[in-house]
Amino acid sequence: MKYKNYKSAIHNFTHSFISIDYMKSGRLALNVLIELHNVGLESKATFDFINESIKPIDAESMESRQLLDDYLDWLPEHFKNHKCDLTKLDKLEITFWTDFKNTLPYERNRNDRVFKVLAKTKWKANGRNEEVIDISQSELIPKRILELEQIPKRTEIT
């Protein structure tokens, strides 16, 4: 198990977690941010995969807990595929955020919006120092979805 593999595994894990992709869960991290935004709070949340917690407390819901559980279920397989020992992971915390007021029209279709999701992942493994991975990812979303105030769950898209 090479230590350098952890960085790649955690980078990929973070990208999957913050993306608009239903491959690992029927829930989306983006909906956590939308729900915070809709109640007038900062669109920023932290998921701690070691302590199995979600912050702020306002981000706790059945859906966000299911998202955390789904990604926790996938984590052992993901680490195994990257030849990493999950038992040596001491910290894995993803803080992610966006600014829904700064979406941009998509040049090919004015009914779509482009927005940026940012993430800071703090991790520590194998008794080494804590490391940080910063990721920004642009996403495309239909304008009507933003007006619905939540991206539908996978089962609602047919």
Secondary structure as GFF3:
##gff-version 3
##sequence-region A 1 158
A	DSSP	alpha_helix	3	18	.	.	.	ID=ss1
A	DSSP	alpha_helix	29	38	.	.	.	ID=ss2
A	DSSP	beta_strand	44	48	.	.	.	ID=ss3
A	DSSP	beta_strand	53	55	.	.	.	ID=ss4
A	DSSP	three_ten_helix	57	59	.	.	.	ID=ss5
A	DSSP	alpha_helix	62	81	.	.	.	ID=ss6
A	DSSP	three_ten_helix	86	88	.	.	.	ID=ss7
A	DSSP	beta_strand	89	98	.	.	.	ID=ss8
A	DSSP	three_ten_helix	100	102	.	.	.	ID=ss9
A	DSSP	beta_strand	104	106	.	.	.	ID=ss10
A	DSSP	beta_strand	109	125	.	.	.	ID=ss11
A	DSSP	beta_strand	131	142	.	.	.	ID=ss12
A	DSSP	alpha_helix	143	148	.	.	.	ID=ss13
A	DSSP	three_ten_helix	154	156	.	.	.	ID=ss14
###
